Amino acid sequence: MNIKPLADRVLIKPAEAEEKTVGGIIIPDTAKEKPLKGEVIAVGNGTKDEEMVVKAGDNVLYGKYAGTELELDGKKYLIMRQSDLLAII
């Protein structure tokens, strides 16, 4: 993949949603909660006011509504500002 986020943005591959069953009933994808963790794939250079703390390969937690979803080569990613990240795990 050849994407380089700009400024203080990071590209994240969300963790897969866990398959849940309730009493033999499989819950459809639309009813599943989005995962709130993922792996950093690429980072920008930062800004003069904000140094980049995360690096590619870090596993991070982010807010439920953080970022913008995009799809590349059939895979789903999120792009968001570093300030939208909650923690490195």
PLY file of the C-alpha trace (Angstrom):
ply
format ascii 1.0
element vertex 89
property float x
property float y
property float z
element edge 88
property int vertex1
property int vertex2
end_header
0.00 0.00 0.00
1.27 3.43 -0.85
-0.56 5.86 1.46
1.24 8.49 3.49
-1.04 10.37 5.93
-0.45 14.12 6.11
0.35 16.24 9.18
-0.82 14.61 12.42
-3.01 11.91 10.85
-2.67 8.15 11.23
-3.95 5.26 9.12
-5.41 2.42 11.19
-6.52 -1.09 10.31
-9.39 -1.83 12.73
-9.38 -5.14 14.60
-11.91 -7.66 13.34
-15.30 -7.61 15.06
-15.79 -10.69 17.18
-18.42 -13.18 16.03
-21.08 -13.44 18.73
-23.90 -15.90 19.13
-26.74 -15.71 21.59
-28.49 -19.02 22.27
-27.59 -20.33 18.81
-28.62 -17.10 17.02
-25.84 -15.42 15.04
-25.89 -11.65 15.38
-25.64 -9.95 11.92
-22.79 -7.57 11.06
-25.10 -4.56 11.18
-25.92 -5.20 14.85
-22.32 -5.78 15.94
-20.47 -3.05 17.78
-17.48 -1.64 15.97
-14.10 -2.62 17.41
-12.42 0.23 19.25
-8.87 -0.95 18.70
-6.64 -1.42 15.73
-3.12 -1.43 14.32
-1.38 1.69 13.06
-0.36 1.13 9.44
1.13 4.54 8.58
1.67 7.92 10.27
2.17 11.48 9.07
5.14 13.68 9.92
3.31 15.65 12.60
3.03 19.41 12.86
5.16 22.05 14.50
2.74 22.03 17.44
2.22 18.26 17.71
4.97 15.65 17.65
3.98 12.18 16.46
4.02 9.72 19.37
2.59 6.66 17.62
4.45 4.68 14.97
3.55 2.03 12.43
2.90 -1.31 14.10
1.49 0.14 17.35
-1.83 -1.22 18.59
-4.11 1.61 19.69
-7.50 2.36 21.21
-9.69 5.07 19.69
-13.08 6.65 20.28
-16.27 5.05 18.99
-16.96 7.77 16.42
-13.36 8.72 15.63
-11.94 8.87 12.14
-13.11 8.53 8.59
-13.67 5.10 7.08
-12.11 4.25 3.73
-11.68 1.10 1.70
-8.51 0.24 -0.21
-7.91 -2.99 -2.11
-11.03 -4.50 -0.51
-9.83 -3.83 3.06
-11.35 -1.31 5.47
-9.22 1.33 7.19
-9.71 4.40 9.36
-7.83 7.65 9.03
-7.88 10.03 11.99
-5.86 12.63 13.83
-3.42 11.45 16.46
-5.42 13.43 19.05
-8.42 11.10 18.41
-6.41 8.16 19.76
-7.00 7.25 23.39
-4.07 4.95 24.18
-1.29 2.74 22.85
-1.73 -0.86 24.00
0 1
1 2
2 3
3 4
4 5
5 6
6 7
7 8
8 9
9 10
10 11
11 12
12 13
13 14
14 15
15 16
16 17
17 18
18 19
19 20
20 21
21 22
22 23
23 24
24 25
25 26
26 27
27 28
28 29
29 30
30 31
31 32
32 33
33 34
34 35
35 36
36 37
37 38
38 39
39 40
40 41
41 42
42 43
43 44
44 45
45 46
46 47
47 48
48 49
49 50
50 51
51 52
52 53
53 54
54 55
55 56
56 57
57 58
58 59
59 60
60 61
61 62
62 63
63 64
64 65
65 66
66 67
67 68
68 69
69 70
70 71
71 72
72 73
73 74
74 75
75 76
76 77
77 78
78 79
79 80
80 81
81 82
82 83
83 84
84 85
85 86
86 87
87 88
